[in-house]
Amino acid sequence: MDIVIFTILGLYVLIHLALLAGLLKNTKKTVKSNYEPKVSIVICAKDEEDNIGDCIKSLLELDYQKEKLEIILVNDRSVDKTKDIMTSYASRNPVLKYVEITESVGKLKGKANALAQALKTATGEIIFTTDADIKVNKKWVREILSYYDEDTGVVSGYSVIEPKNLVWGVQSVDWLYLLSVASGGDGIGIPISCVGNNMSYRRKAYDEVGGYEDIKFSITEDFMLLQNISKKTSYKTKFPIDNDTINLTLPCITLSQLFRQKKRWAAGGLGEPNLGVLVGVFSWIMGAVLLSGGAYLSLQTYLIFIIVKLVSDSFFLFPAVKEFKMFKTYLYIIAFEVYFAIYVIVTSILLATGRGVVWKDQKI
């Protein structure tokens, strides 16, 4: 049994060392461009009256030429005051454009449907996407653009949660870990994933794959678009670790929100298998051993397993922690290990009972 456990542990560490090499590549400061194209930022919102106002305020403070910027506010059939807030801001700020979604188009559902319709009105050369619960960095657009050259089709960034307390703290580590896996994969030439609340892509690349209407539908539309641009075009993707490109997001407050989010991400990831699935499988095995190993392993073996995993994960997170100056997240790393182990196993059980997911009260 010890041989099996240490073999699995060794493979887990080797995978993360490979991803760490990608992370270190993505932390290197390259010569940045002065690329300043027309930009369209798309924010799709459904019943976000509590958050959309702060998001819009942060977008209006972006350090980018207003004549080269359009911000598209997409109301996806909200039943609260989201529309009123959006239209109020749009009436007073010419850089804002309001779009209302009233129906689904073809096979598209959820956010992919809203994005596809909104993008028909977008005039930017580079498309940025974010979410209503995000406060964007003032430098976000300008700094993301600095990573574009003529061969680049997608540039992704980190969204981070402030570790204010235990609940926020474990989710903060979680986001850093998952996005570091994505950035690390990109750094070694294997794009894994990205997050739609901090994503940008060249409009030509989007059109080249046929847009959301022509790619395989996924509840994680950002992930599927990244995969299609990476595999079906000649464009490169980038996922830099850069403090000037991060945005602030909010944690899930309830367990229902949390497991819906995790099931949605997992279901989307399974739709286009890649290195991320392998990382997920090893995370599941490691989580199972962490939660149950005390019952069948010797105390020495179990302690070695826990210590090596903890050190490996802490070391892996360091490039992002250092760049974003989020050293406080290490206070929650032990709690994160337990939290992560529980949710990867629970999520797999939820997926086994059915692939249907819920997004903004829409069953998909």
N, C-alpha and C positions, 0 to 999 in steps of 0.2 A: 504493500500500500504506500509506504514512504517513497518508493521509487516513482510510482505513478504521480503522487502529489508533487514531488520535486521536479519531475519532467514537465508537468503542466505549469508549475511556477516558473521554471526556466524559460519555457516558450513564451509565457506572458511577458516576462522581463525583456526577452529578445525583441518581441514585437514593439514594445514601448521604447526600446533603445533605437529601433529603426525610425519610429515616429518622432523621437526626440531629435534625431539627426535632421529630419525635415523641419522641425520647429526652430532649431538653431539656424538653419538656412534662411528661414523666414524672419528671423530677428535681425539679420544683417541689414544695415542701412545702405541702400543702393542710391545711385544718383537718380534723383527724382525729376520727372518731366514738369514742364510748365503748361501742360495740356489744359485748356479752358474752353471746352465745347458747350453747346446748349445742353442743359440737363433737365430731365423730368424726374421728379420724386413722386412716387405713388404710395398712398396710405389708404388701405382698405379697412373699413371699420364697420362693425355691427354691434349695436348697443354698447357703445363706449363713452357714454356721457361723462363718466367720472374721470376719464383719462385724455380724451381727444383734445381738450382745450390746452393742456400743458404741452402736449405733443406739438400742436400747431405753433404755440408761442416759441418753442425751441427751434422749430424749422424757420420761423421768420427771423431768427437771430443768426442764421448761417452766414459765415464769412465767404460769400460768393456773389458775383455780379448779378444783381436782380434782373437785368435785361437778358441774361443767359439762363435764367432759372424759372421753371414752372413747377408748382406743387399741386398735385392732383388729389383732392380729397374725395374718396369714394365711399358713399353711403350704401352699404349692402343690406337694404330693407330693415333698417333699425326701427324699433318700436318705442324707443326712449327719446331723449332730447338730442341725440347725436346729429341729426339733420339740422336742427335749429342752430346748434353751435357751429357746425361747418358753414352753413350759409351766412351766418352772421359775420364770421371772419372773412369769408370770400367776398362779401359785399364791400368790405373796407380795405381789402388788400388785393391789388391787381395781379400779384404773383400767384395767387391761389385760384384754382379752377375746381368747381364742384361738379361731381358726376354722381348720378343716382342709378343704382341697379334695381331693376324691377322684375327681371326674369332670368332664367338660366338659358345658356346657349349650347345646343348640342349635348355632348357627353359631359360637359363641364359642370362642376358643382363647387360649392363652398368658395374659398378664397381664390382658387384658380379661375373660376367663372368671373368673379369681380375684377381680377387683374386683367384677364384677357379683354374684357370690355373697356376697361379704363385705358389700356395701352393703345387702343384704336384712336384715342384722342391725343395721345402723347406726341410731342414734336421734338423731344430731346434726342441727341446723338447717343447719350449714355443715360440709361434708366437706373434709378435708385429705388429701392423699396425699403419700407420700414413699417412699424405697427403703431397702433394708437396708444399703446402703453409704454412707448419709448420716448425718452428725452435725448435728442441727438446732440452730439458734440458740435460746437460752433465750427470746428475745422474739418468736420466729417467729409463733406463733399470735396473740398479742395485737396485734402490729403489722400483720399481714395483715388481721385483723378490722377494724382502724381505717380501712381503705379501703372497707369495705362501707357502702352506703346501700341504701335499699329498691329502687333500680333496678339494683343491681349483681348480676350472676350469677356471675362468675368473677374471681378475683384471683390472678395468677400472680407468682412470684418467681424470683430468680436462684439457681442453685446454682453454686458456684465451686470450682475446684481450686487448691490452694496451689502456687505455682510453685517447688518445692523444687530442681529440677534441669532439665536440658534436656527430658527426656521429659514430666515433669509441666508444665514451663513452656509448651511449644507447645500442649499440650491445655488449659492454663489460658486462653491467649489464644483458642483455638478456642471454648471454652464462652462466654467473654465476648463474642466476636464474634457467635456464633449467637443468643444470648439478647438481645443488643442489637438485632439485626435484628428479633427477635420483639417486643421492647418498643417499638422505634421504629415498627413497623407499627401496633401497638396505639395508640400516641400520636397517629398521624394518622388513626385511625379504621378501620384495616384489620387486624384481628387475624390474625396469621400463624401463630403456633405458641406453644407453652409447653413446659415440661418437667414430667413427671409426678412427679419427686422434690421439686418445690416448687410445688404447685398446690392451689388451693382453689376450691370452687364451692358455690352455694346448692343445697340438696337439692331445693327446688321446681323449680329450673332443670333439674336432672338428670332429675327425674320428668317434666317437661314435654316433653322430647325423647324420652321413653320408655326412658331408661337405655341401657346398652350393648347390651341385647337388641334394641332397635329402631333403633339407628343403624347405618350401614354399618360392617361390620367393618374394622378397621385394626390392623396390628401396632403402630402408634403411637396407642394408644387415647386418650391425653391430647390429642393434636392433633385427633383426630376429634371428641371431645366438645366441645372449645373451639369448633370450627367449627360444630357443630350448635347449640350454645347461642347463638352469635353470630348465626347466620343464621335460626334458626327460632323464637326467642323475642324478647321485647322487652327482655331484660336486657342491660346493658352489661358490657364486660370491662375489666379494668385490669391493667397490668403495670408497677408502680412500680419505680424504681431507688432502693432504700432499704437502707442497710447493716444495719438491724435486721431485715430479712426474708430475708437470704441464709442458705443452708445450705452446709455443706462436703460435697463429694463426692470420690470417688476416680477417678483416671485409669484408662484401659485399660493393662494392663501388657504384653500381647502384641499383635503385629500381627493375629493372628486375631481377638482380641477387638475391636480397633479397627475393622477393616473389616466385621465383623459388625454392630457398632453403627452405623457410617455407612451401610451398605446398608439396615439396618432403618429408620433415620430417613428416608433418601431414598425408599425404597419407600412408606413411610407418607405422606410429603409429596405424592407424585404421585397419591395416592388422592383428593385434594380440592384441585385446582389453585387457587392464589391468588398474591398478590404474592411469596410465598416462592419459587415456581417461577421467576419472572422473575429474582429475585436469584440463584438457583441457576444459571440459564443464563448470566448474565453472569459469575458466579464461574468457571464452566467455561471460558468463552472467555478470561477474564483469566488463568486458570491455564495454559491451553494456550499463550498468548503468552509468559507468564513463562518457561515451561520450554523453548520452542522458538524464541522471537523472536531469540535471538542468532545463529541460523543464516541468517535472511533479512532482518533489519532492519539499518539502519545503526547503528553504535555509538551515535550521538547520539540517534536515535529510541528505541532500546532502553533507554538510560539514563534518558531522560525518562519513558518508560513506567514503569519500575521505581520511580523517585523519586516520581512523582505517585501511583501506587498505594499506596506505602508511607506517604506523608504523608496521603493520604485515609483509609486504614484506621486509622492512628494517631489522627488527629483524631476519627474516628467513635467509637473506643473510649473516648475521654477521659471522657465523663460517667460511665460505669461504673467506670473505673479510679480516677477521683477520689473518687467516693462510697464505693467499697469499699477505698480506700487500697491499691490493688494496682499501684503504679507499677513494681514489679519486673517485671511482665509485659512491659514495653517492652524489657527485655533480650533477650526471645525473639521479638520481632516479626519480625525478618528470617528466622529459622528457621521461624517460623510461616507466612510467605508461601510458602516452598518446600513445607513440609509440607501446607498447605492445597491448593496447586495439584496436588500429587501425588494426594492422597486424593479430590478431587472428580472427577478423571479416572478413577482406578482404580475408584471407586464406580460411575461411569456404565458402565464396561465390565462390572462385575459385574452390574449391573441388566440390561444388554443380553443377558447369557447366561441370565437367568431371574429372576423376581420372588420366588422362594422365599427365605425368610430363616430364620435360626436364632435362637431366643430361649431361653436356658437349656437348650440341648441339645434343644429341641423344634423340629422343622422345620415351618414355617408358610408 
